Amino acid sequence: MQSSDNVFQGQQPDPNHAPDPRMTIPVVEEQLQIGKDVVETGRIRVSKTVHEEERVIDVPIIQEEVNVERVAINQYVATPPAVRYEGDTMVMPILREVLVVEKRLLLVEEVRITKLQTETRTPQQVTLRKEEIHLERVAPNTAPSTDPSIQA
């Protein structure tokens, strides 16, 4: 290894010696590493305010009521009468067969059914919420700004 060491030190190799086949030549390669840093250019502060408001709501509630009225008729009829309507009232005939020398229909009664609707209001207390957002710009590494024109 003396001859190769002499070459690297600027000396002439010994002509009587053959070069060493185990000689190592270093190979150098440069590599590039890229990185980036986070730089703060500004800050913003976000806050939220919730407002509550009490309100009275008035909601209609519909209630139906049925009145049944029985009206005695006691008349003989030749054919059964149909169900009919008189305004909001439904009239349903009630029949009964009666034995006589001949069979006839006796209209015993009519059932009158009327539907009534009533509406009542029941006021109730409810809570409504409303959110409001405030934005405040803050310069990096400085005290918070109190300029009201910056708020959104």
Secondary structure, 3 states (H helix, E strand, C coil): CHHHHHHHCCCCCCCCCCCCCCCCCCCCCCCCCCCCCCCCCCEEEEEEEEEEEEEEEEEEEEEEEEEEEEEEEEEEECCCCCCEEECCEEEEEEEEEECCCCCEEEEEEEEEEEEEEEEEEEEEEEEEEEEEEEEEEECCCCCCCCCHHHCC
